[in-house]
Amino acid sequence: MSTPWSHRFAQRTQTIKSSAIRELLKLTQRPEVISFAGGLPAAELFPVDHFRDACQRVLADHATAALQYGPTEGYLPLREMIVENLRRYGIMASPENVLITSGSQQALDLIAKLLINPGDRILVEAPSYLGALQAFNVFGAEYVTVPIDNDGIRTDLLEGALRSGPKFMYILPNFQNPGGVTMSVERRRELVFLSNKYGVPIIEDDPYGQLRFEGEHLPPLVVLDRDNMRGDSTYQLGNVIYLSTFSKTLAPGLRLGWIVAPPEVIAKLVQLKQGADLHTSTFNQIVAYEVARGGFLEEHIKTIRAVYGERRRVMIKALEEFFPPEVSWTHPQGGLFLWVTLPEGMDCQKLFRAAVEQNVAFVPGDCFYTQEGEGLRNFRLNFSASSPERIREGIRRLSIAVRQQMEELHIVPALV
């Protein structure tokens, strides 16, 4: 419906749509609904006591600084701690390479402001993170897509896509959202090689990298890129911008993420952030530092890994028990999600409506694609936010909706 304001909106708002996940969450707030839709961490694992103590210390010892304006780059001790943690994964940076943002979502928004002109092509995985597509769409991005499989982005299809001249690549190498898959070392090396060959930078989004339940840690793209730059040990010349967050390791309500990039990139991002919010909440940054320092964060992450690993195991076991064999799913080694593929002819949007009638919810797969009609045979399940008992019951309910749709489409379950 047209309103007196609608004709005043900027042209770029014509491409903006509500987050499908945010809209779905509104439908699943009833307590009887078991929701696997949101990418939520387990609220019962939030270190509430540590936050309470940290808030008291901050107000007792640092109140003047915590309640005052702060530097746009972020609280220096927090940036130093991030740098120290990054070194454990081979990422050699300094505080000057780090910008604290109001969550990873602001990081994506700032990068979009910095790099995207209307009509620029961005290379993304298919499927890709919905929040990134939202951020890029505001600035008129167009897309080149490359599919993923169980080893991440299909690098055998990458070179043809790069020849179309994308502005940058947006990649989630670890426990990808929504696919749950992890890019193999071989593909990481090939991706970095092709990035340098064609001069196309990489935005490496790594919100889940520390949440590995099994398997060996794999080198970040930014490390492989540095090694490719003749072993330069500093973060001055790199072709990769690295993003991460405290949302999955401490608490999403902090709204604390960070960007790691070469100095000239950080300098320009600082200018853009000044026009957005001046700086990320000083109080939140100092509290997060007080909570995380002294080795607490590393120990807390071990607890998260153990709990999420068990919940993933319970979900996969329930899928194996209740779902028909025509349905398949990924087996993530970490993170928050797995990705389900339905038989040919099924429709995840219709299945979602049927699932809600069974008081269970997920995110339909088409939300994660740039082209209409893609992903209709897929959906995303979150296993981190529900107890094992609710996971098992939710999968049982969901299997009823799946089998009903298969019967309607005359898809006969195979005998096992």
Secondary structure by P-SEA (a helix, b strand, c coil): cccccccccccccccccccaaaaaaaacccccccccccccccccccaaaaaaaaaaaaaacccccccccccccccaaaaaaaaaaaaaaccccccccccccccaaaaaaaaaaacccccbbbbbcccccaaaaaaaaaacccbbbbbbccccccccccaaaaaacccbbbbbccccccccbbbcaaaaaaaaaaaaaacbbbbcccccccccccccccccaaaaaaaacccccccccccbbbbcccccccccccbbbbbbccaaaaaaaaaaaaaccccccaaaaaaaaaacccaaaaaaaaaaaaaaaaaaaaaaaaaaccccccbbbbbcccccbbbbbbcccccaaaaaaaaaaacbbbbbcccccccccccccccccccccccaaaaaaaaaaaaaaaaaaaaaaccccccc
